[in-house]
Amino acid sequence: MSTGAAAAGATDVDYIQLAKRTSSRALLQVQEALSGAGLRAEPDVLYSTLEDFYRAPPESKRLVVVGCTGAGKSTILNVMAGWKFVQRPPDYEFEWEGKEGAEPLFESAAGDDSVTKKTSFANLQFFGEESRPFVAIDTPGHDDPAGADIDSPEARKALGELAADLHNKLKAIGHVHAVLVLHNDVMSNRLNPATYTMLKVIDEKFKQCGKSVWDNVIVAYSKCNAFDTAWRSKLDHKIGQLQKAIREKVAGCDREVPVITLGGGDLQDEARAPELSAGASAGFERLWRFLETADPIDTSKLQPFEGLDAKWQKMVEAKDEAEARAQAAVIYIAVTIKLALLLGVLFWRHFLLPGWLSAILLNFGGVYDELLILFVFAKWLGPTNVLYSITHFYDVWVRPKLQPHIDKARVLLSQQQPGKPMAPAKEHTE
């Protein structure tokens, strides 16, 4: 063999080895991209669609917050996220501070109607500490009838839809670590009847989840602010009474549910005793330890709605689909362009590149690598986003131009088969 031929052979071997090493590294990168593709992991951003809940970061601790309208869910969540809700003399008006001047993430307001209108989640850091990341799931007030009487048909409809929305999104997210139930009446210590109903629903819905949900439930007296002292009166006695009432009225609860105190407001006053702040913040630390040490509970096997309640789930599912289609109508051009570019790259690397260079770009022959890349692409953008974007593109740009030719072909076909009536063309509705 000549020296030139040997050198050429060595060069080919080098190219093959380089392609193998590069392909192995690329496969690892694809696996990493696949595991984290399209996760809704941006901090301090509210996510509320069903697709978002399917793509919540799996490694973070997950806290569900439920409570009556006005219980202070949004305020508590903002405080846990790192904002401060403070009063200062002389006028003692409440105002939000922190987060470099950014507005609080969870909207809060005084009133009888829930500010939160649908279940949503956000990636937060507990009191702004990077070492304490968690996913907070905010829910509408479970007694919020949107201004209607709680016994009216409008109220039952509103509450049914809220419950179905929460049910579907908990199933989508797959698991949670803790359910925080807020109780906003530490003075009388009487739970809202709707809160008892919610506790019973929690007990019933989680029966098929493989473990007792009560290992993951914690109750908190809310509005126990650091500058107040009235709520501290006979607190241990009230906690014991509340735990006993929950055990007696919720059939599946066979243990003492942890009860803590939480408060969102703080008073910036030098004359205030420092031990008051320390006592108020202890509840948040207990909550974090509970969340941090809790084992996850499976939410993918929640009991389905049955009987008359099933209609609420169907209504919410129809709303989720309508919301997904509406979002696709906004983003379909961007999705279609990205898909066209990806298909162009796949064609280019498969047909127009030398074999060794094509191998570096993960072209291994057959269609499996292309299908894998398309799968990663769909997961990155969201399967429903891709599906409804393609459907919307077809309905807007392809169907109007294609339908006349389809109708003409059907007419010609029916003329060739005179004994067979022509089926009417299906009308497309937006």
C-alpha positions as CSV (number, residue, x, y, z in Angstrom):
1,M,0.0,0.0,0.0
2,S,1.3,3.4,-0.9
3,T,2.1,6.1,1.7
4,G,-0.7,8.3,0.3
5,A,-3.3,5.6,0.5
6,A,-2.3,4.8,4.1
7,A,-2.5,8.4,5.0
8,A,-5.9,8.6,3.4
9,G,-7.1,5.5,5.3
10,A,-5.8,7.0,8.6
11,T,-7.6,10.2,7.9
12,D,-10.9,8.3,7.3
13,V,-10.4,6.4,10.6
14,D,-9.8,9.7,12.4
15,Y,-13.0,11.2,10.9
16,I,-15.0,8.1,12.0
17,Q,-13.6,8.3,15.5
18,L,-14.3,12.0,15.7
19,A,-17.9,11.4,14.5
20,K,-18.4,8.7,17.1
21,R,-17.1,10.9,19.9
22,T,-19.1,13.9,18.8
23,S,-22.2,11.8,18.3
24,S,-21.9,10.4,21.9
25,R,-21.6,13.9,23.3
26,A,-24.5,15.1,21.2
27,L,-26.7,12.2,22.4
28,L,-26.0,13.1,26.0
29,Q,-26.9,16.7,25.2
30,V,-30.2,15.5,23.6
31,Q,-31.0,13.4,26.7
32,E,-30.4,16.4,28.9
33,A,-32.5,18.6,26.6
34,L,-35.2,16.0,26.6
35,S,-35.4,15.8,30.4
36,G,-35.7,19.6,30.7
37,A,-37.4,20.5,27.5
38,G,-40.0,23.2,27.8
39,L,-40.2,23.1,31.6
40,R,-42.0,26.1,33.1
41,A,-39.0,27.0,35.3
42,E,-38.8,30.8,35.1
43,P,-38.8,32.2,38.6
44,D,-41.5,34.7,39.8
45,V,-43.8,34.0,36.8
46,L,-47.4,32.8,37.1
47,Y,-48.3,29.8,35.0
48,S,-52.0,28.9,34.7
49,T,-52.7,26.7,31.7
50,L,-53.1,22.9,31.8
51,E,-50.1,22.6,29.5
52,D,-48.1,24.6,32.1
53,F,-49.0,22.2,34.9
54,Y,-47.8,19.2,32.8
55,R,-44.4,21.0,32.5
56,A,-43.8,22.1,36.1
57,P,-40.2,21.5,37.2
58,P,-40.2,18.0,38.7
59,E,-37.3,18.4,41.2
60,S,-38.8,21.3,43.3
61,K,-40.9,20.9,46.4
62,R,-44.6,21.6,45.6
63,L,-46.9,23.4,48.0
64,V,-50.7,23.8,47.4
65,V,-52.4,26.6,49.2
66,V,-56.2,26.5,49.7
67,G,-58.5,28.6,51.9
68,C,-61.6,30.7,52.0
69,T,-61.9,34.0,50.1
70,G,-60.1,36.6,52.1
71,A,-58.0,34.1,54.1
72,G,-54.9,35.8,52.9
73,K,-53.5,33.2,50.4
74,S,-52.0,35.7,48.0
75,T,-50.5,37.8,50.8
76,I,-48.9,34.8,52.5
77,L,-47.6,33.6,49.1
78,N,-46.1,37.0,48.3
79,V,-44.4,37.1,51.7
80,M,-43.0,33.5,51.2
81,A,-41.7,34.7,47.8
82,G,-39.6,37.4,49.4
83,W,-41.8,40.5,49.4
84,K,-42.6,42.4,52.7
85,F,-46.0,43.7,53.6
86,V,-45.2,46.5,56.0
87,Q,-46.8,49.3,58.0
88,R,-45.0,52.4,59.2
89,P,-46.0,55.2,61.4
90,P,-47.5,57.8,61.4
91,D,-50.3,56.8,58.9
92,Y,-49.7,53.0,59.2
93,E,-50.7,52.3,55.6
94,F,-49.8,48.8,54.3
95,E,-47.4,48.7,51.4
96,W,-45.3,46.1,49.6
97,E,-41.5,46.3,49.7
98,G,-38.6,44.2,48.3
99,K,-37.8,42.4,45.0
100,E,-36.0,45.5,43.6
101,G,-39.3,47.5,43.3
102,A,-41.2,44.8,41.4
103,E,-44.9,44.4,42.0
104,P,-46.0,41.5,44.1
105,L,-46.6,38.4,42.0
106,F,-49.9,37.3,43.5
107,E,-52.6,39.9,43.4
108,S,-54.2,40.6,46.8
109,A,-57.0,42.9,47.8
110,A,-59.5,43.3,50.6
111,G,-63.0,42.2,49.8
112,D,-65.5,39.4,49.6
113,D,-64.6,38.2,46.1
114,S,-61.6,36.1,45.3
115,V,-58.8,37.9,43.4
116,T,-57.4,34.5,42.2
117,K,-59.8,33.3,39.5
118,K,-58.1,30.1,38.4
119,T,-55.5,27.7,39.8
120,S,-51.9,28.8,38.9
121,F,-48.4,28.1,40.1
122,A,-45.0,30.0,40.3
123,N,-41.4,29.0,40.9
124,L,-40.4,30.8,44.1
125,Q,-37.5,31.0,46.6
126,F,-38.6,30.8,50.2
127,F,-38.2,34.3,51.6
128,G,-35.9,35.0,48.7
129,E,-33.3,32.3,49.6
130,E,-31.8,30.6,46.6
131,S,-31.2,27.4,48.6
132,R,-34.9,27.1,49.2
133,P,-36.7,26.8,45.9
134,F,-40.2,25.5,45.7
135,V,-43.3,25.6,43.5
136,A,-46.3,27.4,45.0
137,I,-49.8,26.5,43.7
138,D,-52.3,29.2,44.3
139,T,-56.0,28.4,44.2
140,P,-59.2,30.5,44.1
141,G,-61.2,30.9,47.4
142,H,-63.1,27.7,47.7
143,D,-66.2,29.6,49.0
144,D,-66.0,32.2,46.2
145,P,-69.4,32.4,44.5
146,A,-68.3,35.4,42.4
147,G,-70.8,37.7,44.3
148,A,-73.7,35.2,44.4
149,D,-75.4,33.6,47.3
150,I,-73.5,30.4,48.3
151,D,-76.7,28.3,47.8
152,S,-77.7,29.8,44.5
153,P,-77.3,27.9,41.2
154,E,-74.7,30.5,40.0
155,A,-72.6,29.9,43.1
156,R,-72.8,26.1,42.8
157,K,-71.8,26.4,39.2
158,A,-68.9,28.7,40.0
159,L,-67.6,26.5,42.9
160,G,-68.0,23.3,40.7
161,E,-65.9,24.8,38.0
162,L,-63.2,26.0,40.4
163,A,-63.0,22.5,42.0
164,A,-62.8,20.9,38.6
165,D,-60.1,23.3,37.5
166,L,-58.0,22.5,40.6
167,H,-58.6,18.7,40.1
168,N,-57.5,18.7,36.5
169,K,-54.3,20.7,37.2
170,L,-53.3,18.6,40.2
171,K,-53.6,15.5,38.0
172,A,-51.5,17.2,35.4
173,I,-48.7,18.2,37.8
174,G,-48.4,14.6,38.9
175,H,-47.4,15.0,42.6
176,V,-47.3,17.5,45.4
177,H,-45.5,17.6,48.8
178,A,-47.8,19.6,51.0
179,V,-51.3,21.0,51.1
180,L,-51.6,24.2,53.2
181,V,-55.1,24.9,54.4
182,L,-55.5,28.5,55.7
183,H,-58.0,29.3,58.5
184,N,-58.6,33.0,58.9
185,D,-60.5,33.1,62.2
186,V,-58.1,32.4,65.0
187,M,-60.3,34.4,67.4
188,S,-63.5,32.4,67.3
189,N,-61.6,29.3,66.1
190,R,-64.6,28.1,64.0
191,L,-63.7,26.8,60.5
192,N,-65.8,28.1,57.6
193,P,-68.3,25.3,56.6
194,A,-66.7,25.5,53.1
195,T,-63.3,24.8,54.6
196,Y,-64.7,21.6,56.3
197,T,-66.1,20.7,52.9
198,M,-62.7,21.2,51.3
199,L,-61.0,19.0,53.9
200,K,-63.6,16.3,53.2
201,V,-63.0,16.6,49.5
202,I,-59.2,16.4,50.0
203,D,-59.7,13.2,52.0
204,E,-62.0,11.7,49.4
205,K,-60.0,12.7,46.3
206,F,-56.7,11.2,47.5
207,K,-58.1,7.8,48.6
208,Q,-56.5,6.0,45.6
209,C,-53.1,7.7,45.9
210,G,-51.2,5.0,47.7
211,K,-50.8,6.7,51.1
212,S,-52.7,8.8,53.6
213,V,-53.0,12.4,52.4
214,W,-53.0,13.6,56.0
215,D,-49.3,13.1,56.2
216,N,-49.1,16.0,53.7
217,V,-51.7,18.4,55.1
218,I,-50.9,21.3,57.4
219,V,-53.3,23.9,58.7
220,A,-52.4,27.5,59.4
221,Y,-54.1,30.3,61.2
222,S,-53.6,33.2,58.8
223,K,-53.5,37.0,59.6
224,C,-51.4,36.3,62.8
225,N,-49.3,39.4,62.2
226,A,-46.2,40.1,64.2
227,F,-47.5,43.4,65.6
228,D,-50.8,41.8,66.9
229,T,-51.1,40.1,70.2
230,A,-54.7,39.2,70.4
231,W,-54.3,36.0,68.4
232,R,-51.7,34.7,70.8
233,S,-54.3,34.3,73.6
234,K,-54.8,30.7,74.6
235,L,-53.2,29.6,71.3
236,D,-52.2,26.1,72.4
237,H,-55.7,25.5,73.6
238,K,-57.2,26.7,70.3
239,I,-54.9,24.5,68.3
240,G,-55.9,21.4,70.3
241,Q,-59.6,22.2,69.8
242,L,-59.1,22.7,66.0
243,Q,-57.2,19.4,65.7
244,K,-59.9,17.6,67.6
245,A,-62.7,19.1,65.4
246,I,-61.0,18.1,62.2
247,R,-60.5,14.5,63.4
248,E,-64.2,14.3,64.4
249,K,-65.7,15.9,61.3
250,V,-63.5,14.4,58.6
251,A,-63.9,10.7,58.6
252,G,-60.6,9.8,57.0
253,C,-58.4,11.9,59.3
254,D,-57.0,9.7,62.0
255,R,-54.2,11.9,63.3
256,E,-53.5,15.3,64.6
257,V,-53.0,17.7,61.7
258,P,-50.1,20.1,62.3
259,V,-51.4,23.7,63.0
260,I,-49.2,26.7,62.7
261,T,-49.6,30.5,62.7
262,L,-48.8,32.7,59.7
263,G,-49.0,36.4,59.2
264,G,-48.2,38.6,56.1
265,G,-48.1,42.0,57.7
266,D,-45.2,43.6,59.6
267,L,-44.9,46.8,61.6
268,Q,-41.7,48.9,61.1
269,D,-41.6,50.5,64.5
270,E,-38.5,50.7,66.7
271,A,-40.6,50.6,69.8
272,R,-42.0,47.1,69.1
273,A,-40.7,44.2,71.1
274,P,-38.3,42.1,68.9
275,E,-39.6,38.8,70.4
276,L,-43.0,39.5,68.7
277,S,-41.4,39.2,65.2
278,A,-39.5,36.1,66.2
279,G,-42.7,34.4,67.4
280,A,-44.5,35.3,64.2
281,S,-41.8,34.1,61.8
282,A,-41.5,30.7,63.6
283,G,-44.6,29.5,61.8
284,F,-43.0,30.0,58.4
285,E,-40.0,28.0,59.5
286,R,-42.2,25.2,60.6
287,L,-44.0,25.3,57.3
288,W,-40.7,25.1,55.4
289,R,-39.5,22.1,57.5
290,F,-42.8,20.4,56.9
291,L,-42.5,21.0,53.1
292,E,-38.9,20.1,52.9
293,T,-39.2,16.7,54.8
294,A,-42.6,15.6,53.3
295,D,-42.7,12.7,50.9
296,P,-44.5,13.4,47.6
297,I,-48.1,12.3,47.2
298,D,-49.3,11.1,43.8
299,T,-52.0,13.4,42.3
300,S,-52.3,11.6,39.0
301,K,-54.8,9.1,40.6
302,L,-57.2,11.6,42.1
303,Q,-60.8,10.2,42.3
304,P,-62.8,11.4,39.3
305,F,-65.9,13.5,39.4
306,E,-69.0,11.3,39.4
307,G,-72.7,11.9,38.9
308,L,-73.9,15.5,38.6
309,D,-70.4,16.8,39.4
310,A,-69.0,15.2,36.2
311,K,-70.5,18.1,34.2
312,W,-68.2,20.6,35.9
313,Q,-65.2,18.6,34.8
314,K,-66.4,18.5,31.2
315,M,-67.0,22.2,31.3
316,V,-63.5,22.9,32.5
317,E,-62.0,20.5,30.0
318,A,-63.9,22.4,27.2
319,K,-62.5,25.7,28.6
320,D,-59.0,24.3,28.7
321,E,-59.2,23.3,25.1
322,A,-60.7,26.6,24.0
323,E,-57.8,28.4,25.9
324,A,-55.2,26.2,24.2
325,R,-56.7,26.9,20.8
326,A,-56.8,30.6,21.5
327,Q,-53.2,30.6,22.5
328,A,-52.3,28.7,19.3
329,A,-54.0,31.4,17.2
330,V,-51.5,33.8,18.7
331,I,-48.4,31.8,18.4
332,Y,-49.0,29.6,15.4
333,I,-46.9,31.6,13.0
334,A,-43.8,31.4,15.2
335,V,-44.4,27.7,15.8
336,T,-44.9,27.0,12.1
337,I,-41.7,28.9,11.2
338,K,-39.7,27.0,13.8
339,L,-41.1,23.7,12.5
340,A,-40.3,24.6,8.9
341,L,-36.8,25.5,9.8
342,L,-36.3,22.3,11.7
343,L,-37.6,20.2,8.8
344,G,-35.3,22.1,6.5
345,V,-32.3,21.3,8.7
346,L,-33.3,17.7,8.9
347,F,-33.5,17.5,5.1
348,W,-30.2,19.3,4.6
349,R,-28.3,17.0,7.0
350,H,-29.8,13.8,5.6
351,F,-29.5,14.4,1.9
352,L,-26.9,17.2,1.3
353,L,-24.0,16.5,3.7
354,P,-21.2,13.9,3.5
355,G,-21.8,10.8,5.5
356,W,-19.2,11.5,8.2
357,L,-20.4,15.1,8.7
358,S,-24.0,13.9,8.7
359,A,-23.2,11.4,11.5
360,I,-21.8,14.3,13.6
361,L,-25.2,15.9,13.3
362,L,-26.9,12.6,14.7
363,N,-28.0,11.3,11.3
364,F,-27.7,7.5,11.9
365,G,-29.9,6.3,9.0
366,G,-33.5,5.5,9.0
367,V,-36.2,7.8,10.5
368,Y,-35.7,7.2,14.2
369,D,-33.3,10.0,14.8
370,E,-35.6,12.4,13.0
371,L,-38.6,11.3,15.0
372,L,-36.6,11.7,18.2
373,I,-35.6,15.3,17.3
374,L,-39.2,16.1,16.3
375,F,-40.4,14.6,19.7
376,V,-37.9,16.9,21.6
377,F,-39.1,19.8,19.5
378,A,-42.7,19.1,20.4
379,K,-41.9,18.7,24.0
380,W,-39.9,21.9,24.1
381,L,-42.8,24.0,22.6
382,G,-45.6,21.9,24.2
383,P,-47.4,19.1,22.4
384,T,-50.8,20.9,22.5
385,N,-49.2,24.1,21.3
386,V,-47.7,22.3,18.3
387,L,-50.8,20.3,17.5
388,Y,-53.2,23.3,17.7
389,S,-50.8,25.6,15.9
390,I,-50.5,23.2,13.0
391,T,-54.3,22.8,13.0
392,H,-54.8,26.5,13.0
393,F,-52.3,27.0,10.2
394,Y,-54.2,24.4,8.1
395,D,-57.5,26.0,8.8
396,V,-56.3,29.5,8.0
397,W,-54.0,29.0,5.1
398,V,-54.4,25.5,3.6
399,R,-58.1,24.6,3.9
400,P,-59.5,27.6,2.1
401,K,-57.3,26.9,-1.0
402,L,-57.6,23.1,-0.8
403,Q,-61.3,22.7,-0.1
404,P,-62.6,23.8,-3.6
405,H,-60.4,21.2,-5.2
406,I,-61.6,18.5,-2.7
407,D,-65.2,19.5,-3.5
408,K,-64.6,19.3,-7.2
409,A,-63.0,15.9,-6.9
410,R,-65.9,14.7,-4.8
411,V,-68.3,15.9,-7.5
412,L,-66.4,14.1,-10.3
413,L,-66.3,10.9,-8.1
414,S,-70.0,11.0,-7.6
415,Q,-70.7,11.5,-11.3
416,Q,-68.6,8.4,-12.0
417,Q,-70.8,6.5,-9.4
418,P,-74.3,7.7,-10.1
419,G,-76.0,5.2,-7.9
420,K,-74.1,6.3,-4.8
421,P,-75.3,9.6,-3.2
422,M,-72.6,12.2,-2.4
423,A,-72.1,12.8,1.2
424,P,-72.4,16.5,2.2
425,A,-69.1,18.4,2.8
426,K,-68.3,19.0,6.4
427,E,-68.3,22.6,7.4
428,H,-65.4,23.8,9.5
429,T,-66.3,25.9,12.5
430,E,-63.8,28.1,14.3
